[in-house]
Amino acid sequence: MKKLLEKIDCNNIPNHIAIIMDGNGRWAKNRGKLRTFGHEKAIQSVIETLNGCEELGIPYITLYVFSLENWNRPKQEIDSLMKLFHTNLKIHLEQIHEKNVKIITIGELKKFSEIIQKELLFFMNKTKHNTSGTLILALSYSAREEILRATKNIAEKICNGLFSIKDINYSFFRNHLYTKDLPDVDLIIRTSGEQRISNFLLWQAAYAELYFTNILWPDFRKKDLFEAIIDYQKRKRRFGNVE
């Protein structure tokens, strides 16, 4: 671990990392277990990753916890996931609060039970003044739905005479997204070997670097995060410009 840390340039740390935490089901299947067993073991990977971000001073991290499309999974798996959320949410969000980290969510929270919604809102309010970092939980999230939602909101305001089409620019549109107060993503990490971004932060990741690893999410540890950062630092980011 120390050797990995020595390779990291502290002056070139990504400001915002987003992670597609993929592979829980396959991890469990490889061990002859139910998919929910993989979801349970994934919590340790979240803790390790947050600790690594804290160590490196990464101010923003977004975790793709549950997509809007995930509601289409078998009812038994969804019920188990909701039970897992309910039983673990308070414990782990309290630990995050103790680290002075702000917690916010993006996505359609109304699809969750009232108990889970209240728990999330409680910790968002409780941590809103925390300053050590920001953890963004993507819950019931879809990038296409986010963009469609923003478009509808803008159209409604124009129809009501609050704005005109001339007012629409990048900044105006961005201010109608869930992430309006957050910086764009610098690095997207996806585990499990899949090489796609699966309807995740399409607007915010326009110039993000992509890092894919074959490691299944329950096996992802701090050293794997550090390796992703080292790979990121080897790249030259041009943002559409020439060298």
C-alpha positions in Angstrom: 0.0 0.0 0.0 2.8 2.4 0.9 4.5 1.8 -2.5 1.2 2.6 -4.3 0.8 5.8 -2.3 4.3 6.9 -3.2 3.3 6.7 -6.9 0.4 9.1 -6.5 0.9 12.7 -7.3 -0.9 14.7 -4.6 -1.1 17.7 -6.9 -3.1 15.7 -9.5 -5.9 14.2 -7.5 -9.3 14.0 -9.2 -11.9 16.3 -7.7 -14.9 14.1 -8.3 -14.8 10.3 -8.6 -17.9 8.3 -9.6 -18.1 4.5 -9.2 -20.3 1.9 -10.9 -20.3 -0.8 -8.2 -20.8 -3.8 -10.4 -20.4 -7.6 -9.8 -22.2 -8.3 -6.5 -24.4 -11.0 -8.0 -21.6 -12.7 -9.9 -19.4 -12.6 -6.8 -22.1 -14.4 -4.8 -22.8 -16.9 -7.6 -19.1 -17.8 -7.8 -19.4 -18.9 -4.1 -22.6 -20.8 -4.5 -24.6 -18.1 -2.7 -27.7 -16.0 -3.4 -27.1 -12.6 -5.1 -28.2 -10.8 -1.9 -25.1 -12.3 -0.2 -23.0 -10.3 -2.7 -24.9 -7.1 -1.9 -24.2 -7.6 1.8 -20.5 -8.1 1.3 -20.3 -5.0 -0.9 -20.7 -2.7 2.1 -17.0 -3.3 3.2 -15.9 -2.2 -0.3 -17.8 1.0 0.2 -16.1 1.7 3.5 -12.7 0.9 2.1 -13.3 3.2 -0.8 -14.5 6.1 1.3 -11.5 5.6 3.6 -9.2 5.8 0.5 -10.8 8.9 -0.8 -10.5 10.5 2.7 -6.8 9.6 2.8 -6.2 11.2 -0.7 -8.3 14.2 0.0 -10.8 13.5 -2.8 -13.7 15.9 -2.0 -16.5 14.4 -4.1 -17.4 10.7 -4.6 -20.6 9.5 -6.3 -21.7 5.9 -5.8 -24.1 4.2 -8.2 -26.1 2.4 -5.5 -29.3 1.5 -7.3 -30.4 2.4 -10.8 -34.0 3.2 -11.9 -33.8 0.1 -14.1 -32.9 -2.1 -11.0 -36.5 -1.9 -10.0 -37.1 -4.4 -12.8 -35.1 -7.1 -11.1 -36.8 -10.1 -9.4 -39.0 -9.1 -6.5 -37.2 -11.3 -4.1 -33.9 -9.6 -4.8 -35.4 -6.1 -4.5 -37.1 -7.0 -1.2 -33.8 -8.3 0.1 -32.0 -5.1 -1.0 -34.6 -2.9 0.6 -34.3 -4.9 3.8 -30.5 -4.4 3.6 -30.9 -0.7 3.1 -33.2 -0.4 6.1 -31.0 -2.5 8.5 -27.7 -0.9 7.5 -28.5 2.6 6.4 -28.5 4.2 9.8 -25.4 2.5 11.0 -23.2 3.4 8.1 -24.6 6.9 7.4 -23.9 7.7 11.1 -20.2 6.5 10.6 -20.0 8.7 7.5 -21.3 11.7 9.5 -18.7 11.0 12.2 -16.1 11.5 9.4 -17.5 15.0 8.8 -18.8 14.0 5.3 -21.9 15.6 3.7 -24.4 13.1 2.3 -26.7 13.9 -0.6 -28.7 11.8 -3.0 -29.6 12.0 -6.6 -32.5 10.1 -8.2 -36.2 9.3 -7.7 -36.3 8.8 -3.9 -40.1 8.7 -3.9 -39.9 5.1 -5.2 -38.4 4.0 -1.9 -40.5 3.2 1.2 -41.3 6.1 3.5 -39.0 4.7 6.2 -36.0 4.7 3.9 -36.9 8.1 2.5 -37.1 9.6 6.0 -33.8 8.0 7.0 -32.0 9.5 4.0 -33.6 12.9 4.5 -32.6 12.8 8.2 -28.9 12.2 7.4 -28.9 14.7 4.5 -30.1 17.4 7.0 -27.8 16.1 9.7 -24.7 16.3 7.5 -25.5 19.3 5.4 -22.9 21.5 7.2 -20.1 18.8 7.2 -17.0 19.9 5.4 -14.5 17.0 5.0 -16.1 15.8 1.7 -19.3 15.0 -0.1 -20.8 11.6 -0.7 -23.4 11.5 -3.4 -25.6 8.4 -3.4 -27.3 7.7 -6.8 -30.5 5.9 -5.8 -33.2 5.0 -8.2 -31.1 7.0 -10.7 -31.2 7.2 -14.5 -29.2 9.8 -16.4 -31.7 9.8 -19.3 -34.5 10.3 -16.8 -32.5 13.2 -15.2 -32.0 14.9 -18.5 -35.7 14.3 -19.5 -36.8 15.7 -16.1 -34.6 18.8 -16.6 -36.0 19.3 -20.1 -39.6 19.1 -18.9 -38.9 21.6 -16.1 -37.4 24.1 -18.5 -40.2 23.6 -21.0 -42.8 24.2 -18.3 -41.1 27.4 -17.2 -41.0 28.7 -20.7 -44.6 27.9 -21.2 -45.4 29.9 -18.1 -43.5 32.9 -19.4 -40.8 32.7 -16.7 -38.0 32.3 -19.3 -37.5 32.4 -23.1 -35.7 30.0 -25.4 -32.9 32.6 -25.6 -32.1 32.0 -21.9 -31.2 28.4 -22.5 -27.4 27.7 -22.5 -25.2 25.1 -20.9 -25.2 26.8 -17.5 -29.0 27.2 -17.5 -29.6 23.6 -18.4 -27.1 22.3 -15.8 -28.9 24.2 -13.1 -31.9 22.0 -13.7 -30.1 18.7 -13.1 -29.9 16.8 -9.8 -26.2 17.7 -9.7 -26.5 21.4 -10.2 -24.4 22.3 -7.2 -21.7 19.6 -7.9 -18.6 19.7 -10.1 -18.4 17.5 -13.2 -16.9 14.0 -12.8 -13.2 13.6 -13.4 -13.0 9.8 -13.2 -15.5 7.0 -13.5 -14.5 3.6 -12.2 -16.4 0.5 -13.1 -15.8 -2.9 -11.6 -16.5 -6.4 -12.8 -15.0 -6.2 -16.3 -18.0 -4.6 -18.0 -17.0 -1.6 -20.2 -20.0 0.6 -20.4 -21.4 3.4 -18.2 -25.0 2.1 -18.0 -27.0 5.3 -18.1 -24.9 6.9 -15.4 -24.1 10.7 -15.2 -24.2 11.1 -19.0 -24.1 14.9 -18.8 -21.7 15.2 -15.9 -19.2 12.7 -17.3 -18.8 14.3 -20.7 -15.1 14.7 -20.2 -14.5 12.1 -17.5 -11.7 9.5 -17.7 -13.0 6.0 -17.7 -11.3 3.2 -15.7 -12.5 -0.4 -16.0 -11.3 -3.2 -13.8 -12.1 -7.0 -13.8 -12.4 -7.0 -10.0 -15.9 -7.7 -8.7 -17.1 -5.0 -6.4 -17.2 -7.0 -3.2 -13.4 -7.6 -3.7 -12.6 -3.9 -4.4 -10.3 -2.4 -1.8 -8.4 0.7 -1.1 -5.4 -0.5 -3.1 -7.6 -0.9 -6.1 -8.8 2.7 -5.8 -5.2 3.8 -5.6 -4.3 1.9 -8.8 -7.2 3.6 -10.5 -5.9 7.0 -9.4 -2.4 6.1 -10.7 -3.8 5.1 -14.0 -5.8 8.4 -14.2 -2.7 10.4 -13.5 -0.9 8.9 -16.5 -3.5 10.4 -18.8 -3.4 13.8 -20.5 -6.8 15.4 -20.2 -7.5 17.7 -23.2 -11.2 18.6 -22.8 -11.5 18.6 -26.6 -8.4 20.7 -27.2 -5.2 19.8 -29.0 -1.9 19.2 -27.1 
